[in-house]
């Protein structure tokens, strides 16, 4: 599925075979909806904008909490793990942790 600017304006963002409904904090696959937290939503937006590139932990923390929060830093792996679990039906989505540096997500829109 090609990314459509109109979809993004309406808050429906394609992520592999899924649709991400930003305003509702939901990941949708066909008729199944998975609610995600506000922090998971913010993380998914950030990694979606950086497909195929590593996002540094510092950048993630600054975007998610507007500061380098120690508690959030420890929670970051949990958010990433949950997102990976929610998106696992698409084997083309690959989450990688670069120990001590950040995260990298790779997927294609089809």
C-alpha positions as CSV (number, residue, x, y, z in Angstrom):
1,X,0.0,0.0,0.0
2,X,1.4,3.4,-1.0
3,X,1.5,6.1,1.7
4,X,-1.1,8.7,0.9
5,X,-0.9,12.2,2.3
6,X,-4.7,12.3,2.6
7,X,-4.5,9.2,4.9
8,X,-2.0,10.9,7.1
9,X,-4.1,14.0,7.4
10,X,-7.1,11.9,8.4
11,X,-4.9,10.2,11.0
12,X,-4.8,6.8,9.2
13,X,-1.2,5.9,8.6
14,X,-0.1,2.7,6.8
15,X,2.5,0.6,8.6
16,X,3.2,-2.5,6.6
17,X,-0.1,-4.4,6.3
18,X,-1.6,-2.5,9.3
19,X,-3.3,0.9,9.5
20,X,-2.4,3.1,12.4
21,X,-5.2,5.4,13.6
22,X,-3.3,8.1,15.4
23,X,-6.2,10.0,16.9
24,X,-7.7,6.8,18.3
25,X,-4.5,5.2,19.5
26,X,-5.2,2.1,17.5
27,X,-3.5,-0.4,15.2
28,X,-5.9,-2.0,12.8
29,X,-5.6,-5.2,10.8
30,X,-8.7,-5.9,8.8
31,X,-11.5,-5.9,11.4
32,X,-9.2,-6.3,14.4
33,X,-8.3,-3.2,16.5
34,X,-5.6,-3.0,19.1
35,X,-5.6,-0.1,21.5
36,X,-2.2,1.3,22.4
37,X,-1.1,3.8,25.0
38,X,-0.3,7.4,24.3
39,X,3.5,6.7,24.7
40,X,3.2,3.7,22.4
41,X,1.4,6.0,19.9
42,X,4.2,8.6,20.1
43,X,6.9,5.9,19.7
44,X,5.1,4.4,16.7
45,X,4.8,7.9,15.1
46,X,8.5,8.5,15.6
47,X,9.7,5.1,14.3
48,X,7.3,5.3,11.4
49,X,8.9,8.6,10.4
50,X,12.3,6.9,10.6
51,X,11.7,3.7,8.7
52,X,15.0,2.0,7.9
53,X,17.0,4.3,10.1
54,X,18.1,4.0,13.7
55,X,16.5,6.4,16.2
56,X,18.7,7.2,19.1
57,X,17.4,6.6,22.6
58,X,18.1,10.2,23.6
59,X,16.0,11.5,20.7
60,X,13.1,9.1,21.6
61,X,13.2,10.2,25.2
62,X,13.2,13.9,24.3
63,X,10.2,13.4,21.9
64,X,8.2,11.2,24.4
65,X,8.8,13.2,27.6
66,X,10.5,16.4,26.4
67,X,13.4,15.5,28.6
68,X,15.8,12.7,29.2
69,X,13.7,10.9,31.8
70,X,15.3,7.9,33.6
71,X,12.0,6.1,34.3
72,X,10.9,6.4,30.7
73,X,14.2,5.2,29.6
74,X,13.7,1.9,31.4
75,X,10.1,1.7,30.1
76,X,11.2,2.2,26.5
77,X,12.0,-1.5,26.0
78,X,8.6,-2.4,27.2
79,X,6.9,0.0,24.7
80,X,9.0,-1.4,21.9
81,X,8.3,-5.0,22.9
82,X,4.5,-4.3,23.0
83,X,4.5,-2.7,19.6
84,X,6.5,-5.6,18.2
85,X,3.9,-8.0,19.7
86,X,1.0,-6.0,18.3
87,X,2.6,-5.9,14.8
88,X,3.8,-9.5,14.7
89,X,1.3,-10.7,12.1
90,X,3.4,-8.9,9.5
91,X,6.7,-10.8,9.3
92,X,8.1,-8.0,7.1
93,X,8.2,-5.6,10.1
94,X,11.5,-6.0,11.8
95,X,12.4,-4.3,15.2
96,X,16.0,-4.2,16.1
97,X,17.5,-2.8,19.3
98,X,21.0,-1.3,19.0
99,X,22.2,-1.9,22.5
100,X,22.8,1.4,24.3
101,X,22.2,3.5,21.2
102,X,18.6,3.2,20.0
103,X,16.1,1.3,17.9
104,X,15.7,0.5,14.2
105,X,12.5,-0.5,12.5
106,X,12.3,-1.7,8.9
107,X,9.2,-2.5,6.9
108,X,7.7,-2.0,3.5
109,X,4.3,-0.6,2.8
110,X,3.2,-3.8,0.9
